[in-house]
Amino acid sequence: MRKVKSLWLASWPWWLLVVFASLAAVRWLPGGYTRAAVAAPILLMAPGSLTLGAVFSAGSRPRGAAFVCSAALLSAIWTAFASLVLYALGVRITADSTYVCLLAVSAALAAVAQARLLFGRPGRGRRAAPKPEIVDPDLSEAETRSAKTREVARGSACYGVAAVVAGAALLAGGLYAYERLPHPAPTGYTWMAWTGPRISGPVAIGSSGSDLRFQIVHHQPDTTIFRLSAMWLGSPPRTLANPLTVRIGPDKTFQGILFVPPLPDGCTYRIVVALTTAPQIDPLIKQAQSWSINADVYEPGKPSKTCK
């Protein structure tokens, strides 16, 4: 046990970096509270602890609760700053991209903290001779210890305040850069809707059928191939029109018309128009994107009856 402790103290920044890098394997754990219980302490403590190790020497570092609070605060600030950096670079902010950014920052902090740890050992580097301590002869031994304790407490408080100020300055600098740097272009979108008079209830279908108009707005930087289909809902659903493949260019609007034939009876039917991306698979949801619109239709000239 003593050997393990000695090995940890000799190179704790590198070991802590390995622990933070192991977050990549946490995704294999079951989702929910189990994954959060493992990932949250590492994410909240590792970057901040490495920051304190890089800034302070072993003798002047905060201890106990001051260390834990300062590390958690600095880790949260580093996470926010990483998101700002990703946004400024035009990189999509996801859990993976934020993790990679924090891993790079943690690696740099670990190198600095390990160097400070090595040069802070006795016999390493150029060290000044310690100044002789002058003790007041009028103070008792207990009073001398009490004075030293107060001095250490004041030093820890100062370091805690310094960590908070440094973290706030880092976050303020990130916000300032966010306001001054050019923002990346917003992500595009695609949507589909009925056009013409607003549909607020069942749509009347004439004895010769009716046309329902709709449009597809495609505000994307690339041309996309879509598959358009329409069906009657029921048990089972039936095809209302043959599927159609449409190719929509960037920032284009597709105007469509759906012909609804005369209804066979007085039932109210629901029709659905569905749109899916034909060859593309969305990398986030691992399946083709889809959109749909629906409307209830009936023929007012026929007597209404219960439909199953």
Backbone bond lengths (Angstrom), bond angles and torsions (degrees), N, CA, C in turn:
res aa  C-N    CA-C-N  psi(-1)  N-CA   C-N-CA  omega(-1)  CA-C   N-CA-C  phi
1 M - - - 1.462 - - 1.518 110.57 -
2 R 1.354 115.46 -39.87 1.455 119.61 179.63 1.529 110.55 -65.86
3 K 1.332 116.42 -35.37 1.453 119.96 179.60 1.527 110.91 -67.81
4 V 1.337 116.88 -39.55 1.461 120.77 177.76 1.520 110.77 -63.85
5 K 1.331 116.98 -42.10 1.457 120.94 178.94 1.521 110.75 -64.19
6 S 1.329 116.86 -40.92 1.458 120.73 178.67 1.522 111.12 -64.34
7 L 1.344 116.27 -40.14 1.459 120.12 178.54 1.524 111.12 -66.07
8 W 1.335 117.19 -38.46 1.469 121.02 177.76 1.528 111.06 -65.22
9 L 1.337 117.41 -46.16 1.458 120.43 -178.13 1.521 112.06 -66.33
10 A 1.342 116.92 -28.74 1.466 119.78 -177.60 1.523 112.44 -73.97
11 S 1.334 117.41 -27.98 1.472 119.27 -176.74 1.522 111.34 -148.42
12 W 1.332 116.41 44.79 1.452 119.38 -176.80 1.534 113.14 -63.35
13 P 1.346 122.50 -31.50 1.475 118.71 178.24 1.525 112.98 -61.32
14 W 1.355 116.68 -39.95 1.461 118.48 -179.93 1.525 111.03 -69.18
15 W 1.339 116.65 -40.24 1.458 119.24 178.47 1.532 111.23 -64.12
16 L 1.328 116.04 -38.57 1.465 119.22 178.70 1.528 110.72 -67.63
17 L 1.334 116.93 -35.12 1.464 120.01 175.66 1.530 110.79 -64.27
18 V 1.332 117.33 -39.10 1.469 120.78 177.04 1.525 110.27 -63.38
19 V 1.327 116.38 -40.70 1.465 119.86 178.55 1.529 110.36 -62.80
20 F 1.343 116.48 -42.52 1.469 119.25 179.54 1.524 110.70 -66.60
21 A 1.337 117.60 -38.28 1.461 120.52 178.37 1.526 111.56 -64.66
22 S 1.334 116.72 -25.92 1.470 119.89 -179.70 1.526 112.37 -69.30
23 L 1.347 117.94 -7.22 1.458 119.43 176.21 1.527 111.20 -60.90
24 A 1.346 116.54 -23.97 1.465 118.89 178.59 1.524 111.67 -62.55
25 A 1.339 116.67 -26.92 1.467 120.05 -179.60 1.526 112.34 -88.80
26 V 1.341 117.55 -9.02 1.461 120.07 -177.39 1.525 110.96 -67.04
27 R 1.347 116.80 -26.68 1.464 119.42 -178.52 1.527 112.56 -62.48
28 W 1.342 116.60 -18.39 1.464 119.50 178.63 1.524 112.10 -80.35
29 L 1.330 116.34 -10.04 1.461 119.02 177.74 1.519 110.00 -76.31
30 P 1.324 118.31 158.83 1.470 120.07 176.07 1.522 110.61 -59.80
31 G 1.315 116.47 140.44 1.455 120.56 179.79 1.516 112.70 -67.18
32 G 1.337 114.63 167.69 1.454 119.75 178.54 1.516 112.62 98.25
33 Y 1.355 115.94 -144.10 1.462 121.01 -173.84 1.523 112.50 -66.18
34 T 1.326 118.24 -32.10 1.465 119.86 -178.71 1.509 111.10 -63.43
35 R 1.328 116.39 -48.54 1.464 119.97 179.78 1.522 111.33 -65.84
36 A 1.335 117.01 -41.18 1.466 119.95 -179.97 1.523 111.42 -64.80
37 A 1.339 117.43 -38.38 1.466 120.69 -178.85 1.525 111.65 -65.29
38 V 1.331 117.27 -29.46 1.465 120.59 179.33 1.524 110.92 -85.00
39 A 1.337 117.30 -42.75 1.464 120.79 -172.70 1.518 113.41 -79.15
40 A 1.328 117.93 -37.90 1.467 120.46 -173.53 1.535 113.33 -60.12
41 P 1.348 119.91 -48.74 1.477 117.71 179.68 1.526 113.44 -61.23
42 I 1.334 116.96 -37.59 1.471 119.37 179.44 1.517 110.33 -67.06
43 L 1.329 116.70 -45.02 1.456 120.76 -178.45 1.520 112.18 -66.56
44 L 1.326 117.32 -33.68 1.465 120.92 -177.51 1.527 113.43 -82.81
45 M 1.333 117.90 -21.30 1.462 119.52 -173.47 1.527 114.17 -110.15
46 A 1.335 118.34 -35.99 1.463 119.89 -170.09 1.532 113.70 -64.06
47 P 1.349 120.60 -56.26 1.470 118.64 -178.04 1.531 113.09 -60.85
48 G 1.333 116.76 -40.24 1.460 119.24 179.91 1.515 112.75 -68.05
49 S 1.335 117.93 -39.17 1.460 121.28 177.90 1.520 111.19 -63.67
50 L 1.320 116.96 -41.11 1.459 120.33 177.34 1.524 111.13 -66.56
51 T 1.323 117.26 -33.59 1.462 120.33 176.57 1.519 110.75 -64.49
52 L 1.333 116.91 -45.29 1.464 120.36 178.24 1.526 110.48 -63.75
53 G 1.343 117.55 -38.73 1.454 120.09 177.95 1.511 113.07 -66.23
54 A 1.345 116.73 -31.66 1.462 120.00 179.10 1.517 112.59 -78.53
55 V 1.334 116.86 -29.46 1.470 120.32 -176.49 1.521 112.20 -88.21
56 F 1.339 117.70 -40.56 1.452 121.17 -173.16 1.521 110.69 -110.28
57 S 1.315 115.89 149.60 1.459 121.11 173.14 1.522 109.47 -77.90
58 A 1.340 116.24 171.10 1.462 119.88 -176.40 1.517 111.97 -62.03
59 G 1.327 116.79 -35.15 1.459 119.15 -177.28 1.508 114.70 -80.18
60 S 1.327 117.32 -22.60 1.464 120.25 -175.93 1.524 113.18 -106.71
61 R 1.349 117.91 1.96 1.442 120.71 -179.24 1.521 111.32 -70.40
62 P 1.343 118.32 145.44 1.465 119.88 174.55 1.525 110.84 -59.48
63 R 1.315 115.85 153.17 1.465 121.25 -178.09 1.515 110.57 -121.60
64 G 1.322 115.15 158.75 1.458 121.12 170.87 1.515 113.66 60.40
65 A 1.339 114.87 -131.77 1.462 120.67 -176.01 1.518 111.91 -64.54
66 A 1.346 116.89 -33.60 1.467 119.61 178.37 1.523 110.85 -62.41
67 F 1.344 116.51 -38.62 1.459 120.26 178.97 1.529 110.53 -67.11
68 V 1.332 116.97 -45.70 1.463 121.10 -177.62 1.530 110.48 -62.67
69 C 1.336 116.98 -47.34 1.465 120.29 -178.66 1.527 111.42 -64.45
70 S 1.339 116.17 -43.52 1.466 119.59 -179.94 1.525 110.77 -64.47
71 A 1.340 117.31 -41.25 1.463 120.63 -179.79 1.530 110.97 -64.34
72 A 1.335 117.16 -43.27 1.467 120.07 179.84 1.523 110.95 -64.22
73 L 1.336 116.79 -41.83 1.462 120.23 179.26 1.523 111.24 -64.13
74 L 1.334 116.60 -45.43 1.462 119.93 -179.67 1.534 111.36 -65.49
75 S 1.330 117.73 -36.42 1.462 120.18 177.81 1.532 110.79 -63.75
76 A 1.332 116.39 -42.49 1.465 119.48 178.30 1.524 110.80 -63.79
77 I 1.331 116.35 -39.54 1.464 119.53 179.45 1.523 110.72 -67.14
78 W 1.348 116.95 -40.06 1.464 120.00 178.00 1.527 110.50 -62.87
79 T 1.324 117.86 -38.16 1.459 120.84 178.93 1.524 111.17 -63.95
80 A 1.339 116.20 -44.48 1.463 119.40 177.84 1.528 111.01 -64.91
81 F 1.334 116.50 -40.57 1.459 119.93 179.82 1.528 111.15 -65.94
82 A 1.328 117.57 -37.64 1.468 121.06 177.39 1.527 110.58 -62.35
83 S 1.326 117.40 -40.35 1.468 120.24 177.78 1.521 111.25 -63.72
84 L 1.332 116.54 -39.22 1.465 120.00 178.23 1.525 110.94 -65.39
85 V 1.331 116.91 -40.59 1.462 120.37 178.89 1.524 110.62 -63.51
86 L 1.330 116.68 -44.36 1.464 120.27 178.89 1.527 110.98 -61.84
87 Y 1.317 116.16 -40.76 1.469 119.90 179.41 1.518 110.59 -65.26
88 A 1.342 116.47 -42.26 1.465 119.71 -179.89 1.524 111.74 -65.14
89 L 1.334 117.34 -32.51 1.462 121.40 179.80 1.526 112.83 -83.74
90 G 1.327 116.57 -3.70 1.455 119.91 179.96 1.512 113.82 78.30
91 V 1.337 117.49 18.09 1.455 122.08 179.33 1.532 108.73 -91.82
92 R 1.315 116.24 136.92 1.459 119.79 -179.88 1.521 110.26 -64.36
93 I 1.321 116.48 130.65 1.467 121.81 -177.17 1.515 108.76 -82.97
94 T 1.317 116.06 107.66 1.458 122.54 176.34 1.528 108.15 -131.31
95 A 1.313 115.95 173.97 1.464 119.33 177.91 1.526 110.68 -62.50
96 D 1.343 116.91 -38.29 1.464 119.86 -178.87 1.528 112.08 -68.48
97 S 1.341 117.44 -45.29 1.460 119.41 -179.20 1.526 111.71 -67.07
98 T 1.334 117.20 -37.85 1.465 119.77 176.81 1.516 111.07 -65.48
99 Y 1.340 117.02 -39.25 1.470 120.80 178.11 1.524 111.24 -63.06
100 V 1.328 117.64 -43.55 1.466 120.54 -179.85 1.528 110.23 -63.75
101 C 1.321 117.60 -41.63 1.464 121.05 178.82 1.523 110.85 -63.48
102 L 1.330 117.46 -45.30 1.465 120.55 178.48 1.521 111.65 -66.26
103 L 1.324 117.47 -33.48 1.465 120.55 178.00 1.526 110.73 -65.64
104 A 1.338 117.45 -40.22 1.461 120.40 177.32 1.527 111.06 -64.68
105 V 1.328 116.72 -43.20 1.469 120.44 178.14 1.523 110.44 -63.74
106 S 1.329 116.69 -43.13 1.464 120.61 -179.14 1.528 111.35 -64.87
107 A 1.331 117.48 -36.15 1.461 120.28 178.29 1.530 110.80 -63.89
108 A 1.339 117.02 -42.31 1.468 120.16 177.97 1.529 110.75 -65.73
109 L 1.315 117.30 -42.74 1.469 120.75 179.12 1.523 111.13 -65.35
110 A 1.338 117.25 -38.17 1.466 120.64 179.12 1.523 110.90 -64.17
111 A 1.334 117.37 -39.18 1.466 120.24 178.45 1.522 111.00 -63.55
112 V 1.328 116.97 -43.09 1.467 120.23 179.31 1.526 110.66 -67.12
113 A 1.338 116.75 -43.40 1.468 120.30 -179.15 1.527 110.92 -64.16
114 Q 1.343 117.71 -39.89 1.467 120.41 179.20 1.527 111.05 -67.19
115 A 1.337 117.05 -38.80 1.460 120.18 176.91 1.521 110.90 -63.68
116 R 1.323 117.04 -43.08 1.472 120.14 177.39 1.520 110.77 -63.24
117 L 1.332 116.00 -36.08 1.459 120.02 179.92 1.527 111.08 -67.58
118 L 1.334 116.60 -40.77 1.464 120.39 -179.12 1.525 111.74 -68.77
119 F 1.313 116.77 -46.25 1.461 119.96 -178.26 1.522 112.49 -74.10
120 G 1.344 116.77 -14.27 1.460 119.38 178.38 1.506 113.89 -86.81
121 R 1.360 117.28 -5.24 1.468 119.07 179.37 1.521 111.29 -75.73
122 P 1.334 117.37 154.55 1.462 120.21 177.42 1.529 110.55 -62.61
123 G 1.332 115.02 135.57 1.457 120.91 178.05 1.501 113.23 85.95
124 R 1.344 119.95 -1.20 1.448 122.75 179.46 1.514 109.03 -108.97
125 G 1.321 115.99 134.23 1.451 119.79 176.31 1.518 111.71 73.96
126 R 1.322 115.23 -174.49 1.463 122.17 179.54 1.514 108.47 -96.49
127 R 1.302 115.06 114.69 1.447 120.69 -177.16 1.511 109.54 -120.44
128 A 1.301 115.76 136.61 1.452 120.23 178.88 1.518 110.03 -77.15
129 A 1.303 115.80 150.03 1.462 120.25 178.54 1.512 109.85 -67.66
130 P 1.301 117.68 136.66 1.469 119.83 -177.67 1.516 111.02 -65.91
131 K 1.317 114.98 139.40 1.455 120.00 178.74 1.516 110.01 -75.48
132 P 1.358 116.63 140.18 1.469 118.59 178.81 1.518 110.52 -64.73
133 E 1.317 114.71 137.13 1.460 120.45 -178.83 1.525 109.80 -82.33
134 I 1.307 115.82 128.61 1.469 121.54 -179.68 1.520 108.07 -97.34
135 V 1.304 116.63 120.45 1.454 122.64 -177.90 1.519 109.03 -106.83
136 D 1.311 115.01 132.22 1.459 120.48 177.68 1.530 108.65 -68.11
137 P 1.332 118.39 119.92 1.476 119.61 -177.96 1.517 113.32 -66.72
138 D 1.353 117.08 -18.38 1.467 119.39 -178.41 1.523 112.88 -81.87
139 L 1.377 117.92 -10.52 1.457 121.33 -179.27 1.519 110.51 -93.65
140 S 1.327 114.87 142.65 1.455 119.59 175.51 1.524 109.83 -77.02
141 E 1.331 116.18 171.85 1.461 120.12 179.97 1.524 111.01 -64.69
142 A 1.338 118.19 -39.27 1.464 121.78 179.09 1.525 111.04 -64.93
143 E 1.343 116.20 -40.79 1.460 119.52 179.08 1.522 110.99 -66.53
144 T 1.326 116.34 -35.52 1.472 120.08 178.39 1.524 110.62 -65.25
145 R 1.355 116.76 -44.39 1.463 119.97 178.29 1.525 111.20 -63.74
146 S 1.332 117.06 -38.88 1.457 120.81 179.74 1.528 110.70 -64.49
147 A 1.320 116.62 -39.28 1.458 119.93 178.99 1.520 110.93 -65.50
148 K 1.351 116.70 -39.85 1.463 120.04 178.24 1.524 110.83 -65.46
149 T 1.344 116.93 -39.10 1.460 120.28 179.37 1.519 111.22 -63.22
150 R 1.340 116.11 -42.64 1.463 119.32 178.44 1.524 111.21 -63.96
151 E 1.328 116.07 -37.72 1.462 119.60 179.30 1.523 111.46 -65.54
152 V 1.353 116.40 -41.06 1.466 120.02 177.85 1.523 110.66 -65.60
153 A 1.339 117.18 -40.30 1.465 120.79 179.27 1.525 110.99 -63.45
154 R 1.343 115.71 -42.18 1.461 118.54 177.76 1.524 110.96 -63.00
155 G 1.329 115.66 -39.32 1.458 118.95 178.49 1.522 112.35 -64.07
156 S 1.348 117.00 -42.04 1.463 120.73 178.82 1.523 111.26 -63.95
157 A 1.343 116.01 -41.00 1.458 119.36 178.30 1.523 111.19 -63.11
158 C 1.334 116.14 -40.67 1.463 119.85 178.79 1.523 111.00 -63.26
159 Y 1.335 116.02 -40.71 1.460 119.12 179.48 1.519 110.96 -66.41
160 G 1.334 116.81 -38.80 1.455 119.30 177.12 1.512 112.09 -62.24
161 V 1.343 116.45 -44.08 1.462 120.62 177.68 1.522 110.24 -63.36
162 A 1.346 116.09 -41.81 1.465 119.42 179.08 1.522 111.32 -61.24
163 A 1.346 117.37 -39.79 1.464 120.59 178.62 1.517 111.51 -64.60
164 V 1.345 116.65 -41.83 1.460 120.32 178.59 1.523 110.67 -64.06
165 V 1.349 116.83 -44.30 1.464 120.38 -179.79 1.521 110.73 -63.59
166 A 1.350 116.18 -42.88 1.467 119.67 179.43 1.525 111.04 -63.68
167 G 1.323 116.81 -41.76 1.458 119.54 178.69 1.516 112.05 -65.18
168 A 1.343 116.58 -42.95 1.464 119.41 178.11 1.524 111.20 -63.32
169 A 1.353 116.80 -38.85 1.462 119.90 177.84 1.528 111.23 -64.93
170 L 1.332 116.31 -38.44 1.467 120.31 178.37 1.525 110.87 -63.80
171 L 1.332 116.68 -44.35 1.456 120.38 179.46 1.527 111.29 -67.18
172 A 1.345 116.46 -40.48 1.462 119.73 178.50 1.524 110.65 -63.51
173 G 1.341 116.52 -39.15 1.459 119.36 177.28 1.523 111.65 -63.86
174 G 1.336 116.60 -39.54 1.452 119.39 177.27 1.517 112.35 -64.37
175 L 1.341 117.45 -41.90 1.460 120.70 178.13 1.526 111.33 -65.09
176 Y 1.338 116.10 -38.25 1.464 119.83 177.94 1.524 110.33 -63.35
177 A 1.351 116.06 -44.02 1.469 119.94 178.26 1.521 110.78 -63.92
178 Y 1.334 116.50 -37.74 1.469 120.61 179.01 1.525 111.08 -61.32
179 E 1.330 116.67 -38.74 1.458 120.30 -179.51 1.525 112.17 -73.77
180 R 1.346 117.26 -32.88 1.459 120.76 -174.49 1.523 113.82 -89.46
181 L 1.323 117.87 -31.43 1.461 120.24 -177.25 1.525 110.56 -76.56
182 P 1.341 117.57 149.46 1.470 119.35 176.07 1.521 111.05 -65.83
183 H 1.317 116.24 136.63 1.455 121.59 -177.81 1.527 110.08 -84.61
184 P 1.323 118.09 146.17 1.464 119.96 177.49 1.523 111.21 -68.17
185 A 1.307 115.49 157.79 1.455 120.18 -179.92 1.526 110.26 -62.88
186 P 1.321 117.82 140.34 1.468 119.63 -179.47 1.520 111.51 -65.40
187 T 1.323 114.82 152.25 1.457 120.26 178.92 1.527 109.70 -68.77
188 G 1.335 116.05 139.82 1.453 120.15 -179.04 1.513 112.42 -73.41
189 Y 1.336 115.53 -178.99 1.455 120.06 -179.22 1.527 109.28 -152.36
190 T 1.311 114.66 164.07 1.465 122.53 174.51 1.526 107.99 -136.39
191 W 1.318 117.28 133.68 1.455 119.08 175.71 1.530 109.75 -145.98
192 M 1.324 115.03 160.72 1.464 122.54 -177.59 1.521 108.58 -133.42
193 A 1.349 116.34 141.44 1.470 120.24 -178.48 1.516 109.54 -156.48
194 W 1.342 114.98 156.38 1.457 120.48 172.21 1.524 109.15 -70.02
195 T 1.303 116.83 149.31 1.460 121.48 175.62 1.524 108.65 -116.88
196 G 1.331 115.41 174.56 1.453 119.74 -177.69 1.519 110.76 86.54
197 P 1.338 118.51 -156.36 1.468 121.48 -179.58 1.528 111.10 -59.09
198 R 1.309 114.85 144.04 1.456 119.84 -178.76 1.529 111.06 -64.62
199 I 1.323 114.96 133.25 1.461 120.55 179.76 1.526 108.72 -89.82
200 S 1.336 117.13 111.84 1.462 121.03 -179.09 1.521 112.31 -115.82
201 G 1.321 117.87 2.42 1.459 122.36 -179.65 1.513 108.87 -169.86
202 P 1.329 117.72 -166.19 1.469 120.53 177.78 1.524 111.53 -59.17
203 V 1.344 115.53 140.89 1.458 122.26 -178.74 1.527 108.82 -96.20
204 A 1.321 115.76 130.39 1.470 120.68 -179.77 1.527 109.71 -75.73
205 I 1.324 116.82 131.87 1.456 123.34 178.26 1.528 108.17 -111.73
206 G 1.334 117.47 125.77 1.461 121.91 -177.58 1.518 112.31 -70.23
207 S 1.304 115.46 171.46 1.469 121.49 -178.22 1.522 112.32 -66.70
208 S 1.324 117.24 -20.12 1.469 121.00 177.49 1.527 112.21 -104.62
209 G 1.324 117.10 9.20 1.461 120.66 -177.83 1.515 111.71 91.83
210 S 1.305 116.96 168.29 1.468 121.98 -178.23 1.525 110.02 -143.93
211 D 1.341 115.22 156.60 1.467 122.33 175.76 1.530 109.63 -100.10
212 L 1.322 116.74 131.86 1.466 122.21 172.84 1.527 107.46 -112.72
213 R 1.318 116.04 124.26 1.460 121.25 -175.54 1.529 110.22 -97.73
214 F 1.313 115.01 145.47 1.465 121.14 177.75 1.524 108.71 -147.47
215 Q 1.306 116.15 169.12 1.463 120.53 178.22 1.525 110.47 -142.02
216 I 1.320 115.04 153.40 1.469 122.88 176.47 1.521 107.00 -120.91
217 V 1.323 116.35 118.17 1.472 122.14 178.77 1.522 107.58 -99.50
218 H 1.328 115.66 123.25 1.470 121.64 -174.83 1.530 108.98 -120.33
219 H 1.347 116.61 89.68 1.467 121.88 176.50 1.523 108.13 -97.81
220 Q 1.321 115.89 77.56 1.453 123.06 178.55 1.521 108.62 -133.28
221 P 1.347 118.02 155.84 1.472 119.49 -178.10 1.525 114.16 -75.01
222 D 1.348 118.26 -14.93 1.460 121.10 -175.98 1.523 111.19 -123.22
223 T 1.319 114.49 159.89 1.460 120.70 174.11 1.530 109.46 -74.59
224 T 1.329 116.02 138.13 1.464 121.19 -177.24 1.520 109.65 -127.75
225 I 1.328 116.00 141.42 1.462 122.34 175.82 1.528 108.71 -97.89
226 F 1.316 116.36 125.70 1.461 122.04 -178.05 1.537 109.68 -117.04
227 R 1.324 113.87 156.59 1.473 121.48 172.80 1.524 107.05 -114.49
228 L 1.316 115.50 121.68 1.458 122.29 -175.93 1.529 109.02 -109.83
229 S 1.329 116.71 130.60 1.468 120.78 -179.05 1.521 109.45 -142.03
230 A 1.330 115.88 159.36 1.470 121.97 178.53 1.526 108.31 -141.11
231 M 1.329 115.57 144.87 1.470 119.57 -177.59 1.527 110.79 -152.78
232 W 1.353 113.20 159.45 1.458 121.27 169.22 1.531 107.26 -87.08
233 L 1.303 117.01 136.88 1.460 119.41 173.16 1.516 109.26 -85.28
234 G 1.294 115.66 142.16 1.447 121.12 -179.97 1.508 109.89 170.70
235 S 1.303 116.89 -165.66 1.464 121.78 179.57 1.527 108.75 -124.58
236 P 1.323 118.95 96.06 1.470 125.90 -1.13 1.526 110.35 -87.51
237 P 1.360 117.90 168.87 1.477 119.70 174.95 1.523 110.91 -68.29
238 R 1.335 115.39 148.95 1.458 120.62 -178.89 1.515 110.12 -120.76
239 T 1.319 116.30 148.91 1.462 121.35 -179.96 1.515 109.98 -72.66
240 L 1.334 115.99 131.50 1.464 121.29 178.48 1.527 111.03 -95.37
241 A 1.334 117.36 -32.25 1.468 121.92 179.26 1.518 108.16 -149.09
242 N 1.324 115.50 152.78 1.457 119.44 178.24 1.531 110.83 -63.88
243 P 1.351 117.44 139.33 1.471 119.39 178.62 1.528 111.07 -57.70
244 L 1.320 115.07 147.41 1.457 121.72 -177.01 1.525 109.19 -130.02
245 T 1.322 116.65 135.82 1.466 121.69 174.91 1.519 108.86 -98.44
246 V 1.322 116.45 124.21 1.467 121.16 -179.12 1.519 109.02 -122.58
247 R 1.309 115.21 145.23 1.458 122.45 178.84 1.522 107.37 -116.22
248 I 1.331 116.69 116.87 1.462 121.76 -175.42 1.527 108.61 -116.45
249 G 1.309 115.94 126.38 1.455 121.87 -178.55 1.513 112.30 -79.92
250 P 1.340 117.10 175.60 1.464 121.12 -179.22 1.528 111.77 -64.86
251 D 1.327 115.14 135.58 1.471 122.81 178.25 1.536 111.93 55.24
252 K 1.335 115.37 43.15 1.458 120.84 178.49 1.523 109.84 -117.93
253 T 1.342 115.11 157.87 1.462 121.72 178.07 1.519 108.57 -122.31
254 F 1.323 116.04 127.79 1.468 122.86 179.36 1.523 108.47 -100.19
255 Q 1.347 116.10 125.35 1.453 121.50 177.71 1.531 108.42 -100.24
256 G 1.347 116.78 124.75 1.452 120.85 -177.72 1.521 112.72 -122.74
257 I 1.316 115.98 156.11 1.472 122.53 177.30 1.521 108.10 -130.17
258 L 1.324 116.49 126.99 1.460 121.95 176.71 1.527 108.40 -109.44
259 F 1.329 116.05 120.41 1.471 119.64 177.42 1.529 109.23 -88.56
260 V 1.327 116.10 123.93 1.458 122.40 177.01 1.527 107.80 -103.38
261 P 1.340 118.88 115.79 1.476 120.94 -177.21 1.528 111.10 -70.53
262 P 1.325 117.04 168.80 1.478 119.88 177.17 1.535 110.81 -57.19
263 L 1.308 115.47 142.15 1.455 120.05 -177.87 1.528 109.77 -82.18
264 P 1.337 117.78 145.14 1.472 120.37 -175.11 1.527 114.01 -75.06
265 D 1.320 118.44 -19.95 1.462 120.31 -177.00 1.520 108.41 -152.91
266 G 1.293 116.83 -166.83 1.453 121.24 -177.46 1.508 114.71 -90.20
267 C 1.313 116.96 14.68 1.459 120.15 179.34 1.524 111.01 -73.17
268 T 1.297 115.09 156.56 1.470 121.68 171.48 1.520 108.06 -97.23
269 Y 1.301 115.72 123.12 1.459 121.54 -177.28 1.532 109.79 -109.94
270 R 1.319 115.32 152.66 1.477 120.11 173.63 1.520 108.49 -109.31
271 I 1.321 115.53 129.58 1.458 121.52 176.68 1.525 108.66 -112.08
272 V 1.321 115.55 148.57 1.464 121.94 -177.49 1.515 108.65 -131.67
273 V 1.332 115.43 132.35 1.460 122.11 172.01 1.528 106.91 -109.01
274 A 1.340 116.40 122.69 1.463 121.35 -175.53 1.522 109.94 -116.68
275 L 1.321 115.35 143.56 1.464 123.21 179.05 1.522 108.25 -128.81
276 T 1.323 117.48 128.86 1.470 121.94 178.48 1.520 109.00 -134.06
277 T 1.329 116.32 150.44 1.454 120.92 173.97 1.524 108.07 -75.34
278 A 1.338 116.28 124.04 1.466 120.07 -170.99 1.526 113.39 -67.68
279 P 1.351 120.64 -64.62 1.466 117.75 -174.51 1.522 114.33 -97.31
280 Q 1.336 117.14 -16.02 1.455 119.39 -171.57 1.523 112.01 -86.24
281 I 1.331 114.98 146.48 1.462 122.49 174.42 1.517 107.54 -117.08
282 D 1.328 117.05 125.52 1.458 120.26 179.18 1.525 109.80 -66.91
283 P 1.372 119.05 127.45 1.466 119.87 -175.74 1.516 113.60 -68.76
284 L 1.328 118.18 -19.33 1.465 120.21 -177.31 1.526 111.43 -85.11
285 I 1.327 117.31 -45.65 1.463 120.03 -176.46 1.523 112.40 -97.84
286 K 1.359 117.07 -3.42 1.467 122.54 175.56 1.521 113.13 60.32
287 Q 1.322 117.93 30.38 1.451 121.23 175.85 1.526 108.50 -157.19
288 A 1.333 116.02 169.80 1.459 119.76 -179.29 1.527 110.19 -67.38
289 Q 1.333 115.58 141.96 1.462 119.60 176.19 1.524 109.41 -74.27
290 S 1.316 116.43 149.85 1.461 120.28 -178.70 1.521 110.25 -145.49
291 W 1.331 114.86 150.93 1.449 123.40 175.77 1.526 107.30 -136.08
292 S 1.322 117.41 156.30 1.470 119.55 178.36 1.522 109.90 -155.13
293 I 1.313 114.89 152.12 1.461 123.10 172.48 1.526 106.99 -132.91
294 N 1.326 117.18 154.03 1.465 120.24 -179.07 1.518 110.26 -143.26
295 A 1.295 114.92 162.88 1.468 121.64 177.73 1.518 108.70 -156.34
296 D 1.312 116.33 148.27 1.461 122.48 174.04 1.531 108.93 -93.27
297 V 1.319 118.06 135.75 1.467 122.51 -178.07 1.525 109.59 -128.17
298 Y 1.339 115.53 151.61 1.473 121.27 177.56 1.524 108.10 -155.09
299 E 1.308 116.70 162.87 1.466 121.10 175.80 1.517 108.59 -109.82
300 P 1.350 116.78 112.84 1.469 118.63 -173.02 1.526 114.01 -67.53
301 G 1.320 118.74 -19.29 1.466 119.64 -177.04 1.506 114.21 -78.26
302 K 1.318 118.91 -9.56 1.457 121.67 -178.84 1.517 110.68 -106.37
303 P 1.301 118.23 147.64 1.479 119.63 -178.92 1.521 110.95 -66.29
304 S 1.322 114.15 137.38 1.452 118.90 179.64 1.529 110.48 -75.11
305 K 1.312 115.68 145.68 1.456 120.01 177.62 1.520 109.11 -147.87
306 T 1.316 114.35 167.02 1.453 118.84 178.97 1.510 110.84 -73.07
307 C 1.363 116.34 127.99 1.454 121.25 -176.34 1.507 109.02 -115.03
308 K 1.297 117.48 142.13 1.451 122.71 178.79 1.510 110.01 -116.91
